[in-house]
Amino acid sequence: MFHDRRDAGVQLGARLKSFAAGHPVVIGLPRGGVPVAFEVARALGAPLDVLIVRKIGAPGNPELGMGAIAEGGVLVFNDFALRSLQLSPEEIERATQRAEHELEERLRRYRGERVPLDVAGKTVILVDDGLATGGTARAALRALRARVPERLVLAVPVGAREALDMLALECDEVVCLLTPELMWAIGYWYENFEQTSDAEVNALLAEAATVAAAAAKPTAPVPAAAADPQTRSEVRIPVPGGGQIVGDLAVPERAAGLVVFAHGSGSSRHSPRNRDVAAALNRAGLATLLIDLLTLTEERERSNVFDIVLLAERLGAATRWVREQPATATLRLGYFGASTGAGAALWAAADLGAGVQAVVSRGGRPDLAAPRLADVRSPTLLIVGELDRVVIELNREALAQLRCDAALEIVPGATHLFEEPGTLEQVARLAVAWFTRHLTGDGTPAG
């Protein structure tokens, strides 16, 4: 549960942190979506705007939505609702006109004479406080798509699975923190779900505009020597069955090795913890590939995230793919696995043998690869938090089964997610040292 919309925005912003490098634009849906979007925009250092959408209420029951209208003239109707209500064309037209008048009023209220932010060719993140049916969000996504963004992302703290599945067809990516089996009402998942006022919406928009204006002031140019000497790209890797898995590849100049990341069961390639470790590896001159091992369709089947054999096979597919790319074909290879991803990394390392030169596990579940641990030949480092006592024992048992060069490091004061100050930095230092030692061949950072 979330304390309030601002708290939900802080948590959602943390999940979306990896988008900051792409300089996105954040769009909130008034009224309740704006406090959430404000915190997301602040976390990403992004400009904030609103997009006005109004529900088209049924005659005699305005709370029952039979469609939605978004600024720009985008109309979306719920065919099931229209069939159930058996309305005449005239009744539908009158309800639509009422919604249009309300939309125009809200445009004057929230935007006035201000021109909407230009989103053409940019990454756009549409934010609301939750999804129940998804009707208004669908109209908003279509309105934004008409403005030709490069990438369109829908982000919400909580949403119904059916609505998320529907809206995944309207955008490039959906990010949702909580997908309950029974949605009930959006407000059920908030401790404080008081109605957002117009005054609060306008105050947040004004504050965001002030911050954006200050950030836009000219700054001293960055010396050429301080520029980031690496290439970054989103990659798509074909898998058996005709699908694709998506990853983010970063290759520093003169990279001496490549680390492929396997995330845990409740995470994705956008994991801020894995992103932080990857950034440390990049600074040490090592390339990284953060990858989602399941397709979007496969992720909807919860059992797949614990299918270690399937995940290991996908790591193998990613490994074969990087071996075919000119920028990474000759690089020595390592795996970094977190939680269940560590089990997949060890299983894949056992399958590939000499093809994997090192493995690091963060808060990992190596016990999930128990049938293959004795076959692992890759030097393996197991990192566990001091307060993650159950996982410590699982890692100690795994260490006893490994027949390769292996070590267990326990980070003082850390829990399973290494959220305590300084603990993730310790993980990064340990990972950099291990991969540098085994991937560069000389024990010194690459580059």
Summary of the structure (lengths in Angstrom):
residues: 447
radius of gyration: 24.2
end to end distance: 45.2
largest distance: 78.2
contacts: 1544
relative contact order: 0.09
helix: 44%
strand: 23%
